[in-house]
Amino acid sequence: MARIIAYRTQVNSMTIKPLLSELHDKFKSHYQQQHGTLPCMYHDADWPSPCEVGEVLSEQQIQWQAVPQPAKNSLDDLASALECSFPDALNEFYSSFYAGNIIGNVEGHQIELLQAWNEDDFVRLQQNITGHVLMKRKLKHADTVFIGLTEQDDLLITVELETGKVWLEYVGKRPHHVLADSLEAFLQAVEF
């Protein structure tokens, strides 16, 4: 029986990478229709990424396209250091691609889903997650990990570690509105 449960968990976690890949493709298509280029962000020569495409454009913009991260990347060591476990879906969300952030809409909110730009950004992301989790514990709140931002500076999109539910959460407050029962369902709800 344990083998079946472990297999189901593995199968469920495998759905994030294809969903995230599809979301990147939809964002890319939407961006190309709006701007005539791949998604762009400001270029920083000291902060290169394997997802950069082509030469620097006018206004110091660089085009980007999601590329797979090395298979070794995961949040497992961070979870161990924090003495908790991250849902497989959350681990896969952050360790699948190097990319710029995905901008879309969910339930009337403009959202920005965070992605690691390069290996250094992946490390920095883990440091920020650590700070967030420690703050939640100091406030005696359930552990959550942010996956995105909204149009409001202090309103985050988080995943509750115990349940895997995706929430809206004000910084320093308890989550207050469920956006989806799972990260998979949340990614499927993002619109452009």
VENPE-V316467 format. One record per residue. N is the residue number from 0. RES is the residue in one small letter. PSI is psi in whole degrees, 0 to 359 (* if undefined). D_CENTER is the distance of its C-alpha to the mean C-alpha in whole Angstrom. Layout:
n: <N	N>
res: <RES	RES>
psi: <PSI	PSI>
d_center: <D_CENTER	D_CENTER>
//
This chain:
n: <0	1	2	3	4	5	6	7	8	9	10	11	12	13	14	15	16	17	18	19	20	21	22	23	24	25	26	27	28	29	30	31	32	33	34	35	36	37	38	39	40	41	42	43	44	45	46	47	48	49	50	51	52	53	54	55	56	57	58	59	60	61	62	63	64	65	66	67	68	69	70	71	72	73	74	75	76	77	78	79	80	81	82	83	84	85	86	87	88	89	90	91	92	93	94	95	96	97	98	99	100	101	102	103	104	105	106	107	108	109	110	111	112	113	114	115	116	117	118	119	120	121	122	123	124	125	126	127	128	129	130	131	132	133	134	135	136	137	138	139	140	141	142	143	144	145	146	147	148	149	150	151	152	153	154	155	156	157	158	159	160	161	162	163	164	165	166	167	168	169	170	171	172	173	174	175	176	177	178	179	180	181	182	183	184	185	186	187	188	189	190	191>
res: <m	a	r	i	i	a	y	r	t	q	v	n	s	m	t	i	k	p	l	l	s	e	l	h	d	k	f	k	s	h	y	q	q	q	h	g	t	l	p	c	m	y	h	d	a	d	w	p	s	p	c	e	v	g	e	v	l	s	e	q	q	i	q	w	q	a	v	p	q	p	a	k	n	s	l	d	d	l	a	s	a	l	e	c	s	f	p	d	a	l	n	e	f	y	s	s	f	y	a	g	n	i	i	g	n	v	e	g	h	q	i	e	l	l	q	a	w	n	e	d	d	f	v	r	l	q	q	n	i	t	g	h	v	l	m	k	r	k	l	k	h	a	d	t	v	f	i	g	l	t	e	q	d	d	l	l	i	t	v	e	l	e	t	g	k	v	w	l	e	y	v	g	k	r	p	h	h	v	l	a	d	s	l	e	a	f	l	q	a	v	e	f>
psi: <319	324	321	315	315	320	317	318	316	317	315	319	337	349	341	312	312	323	317	321	316	321	318	318	317	318	317	313	315	315	316	321	323	324	347	10	172	164	144	156	167	136	135	110	334	1	58	159	145	350	357	141	126	196	165	132	177	159	24	37	146	136	153	158	133	135	149	142	162	146	335	339	130	170	12	315	322	315	318	316	325	359	50	180	139	141	142	322	320	316	314	326	314	343	16	316	149	130	167	173	151	126	126	204	142	127	42	0	134	130	158	107	127	138	156	128	324	183	319	323	325	319	315	321	317	324	319	322	317	312	319	312	317	323	315	318	321	324	359	39	161	147	130	159	131	145	351	174	165	183	343	128	325	13	114	160	123	161	126	123	322	323	338	2	149	128	160	137	124	143	129	2	169	151	143	347	122	125	327	154	348	161	325	311	323	312	326	339	348	132	162	*>
d_center: <32	30	29	28	26	24	24	23	20	19	20	17	14	15	14	11	11	14	12	9	12	14	11	11	15	16	14	16	19	19	19	22	24	23	24	25	23	20	17	18	17	20	21	21	24	23	19	19	17	18	16	18	21	25	26	25	26	28	27	25	22	21	19	16	15	13	14	14	13	16	17	17	14	13	12	16	18	16	16	20	20	19	21	19	17	13	13	13	10	8	9	9	5	5	9	10	10	11	10	10	8	9	11	13	14	15	18	19	16	15	11	9	5	4	5	8	11	14	15	16	12	11	14	13	10	12	15	13	11	15	16	15	16	19	20	19	22	24	24	24	21	19	17	13	10	8	4	6	10	13	16	18	17	17	15	12	10	10	10	14	14	18	17	14	14	12	13	14	15	17	17	20	20	20	17	20	19	17	15	15	16	13	10	12	14	11	10	14	14	13	16	17>
//
